[in-house]
């Protein structure tokens, strides 16, 4: 399997380490998982067929809520 070397700062390495530990993965496996998620974005197969498929009078689409009062979160 090919290998990749990265040069990253200590703060980024710390965030990577914490995120990997949260998912109980090695840094390498977490990095591969994250890269695959970012590089292989797309809708699931047949996703478009779901649109308009709910035929239920009790189904109500709620108005979007404002996110102004949400707490700021550190991005990984």
Long-range contacts (C-beta under 8 A, 24 or more apart in sequence): 15-76, 16-76, 18-76, 19-76
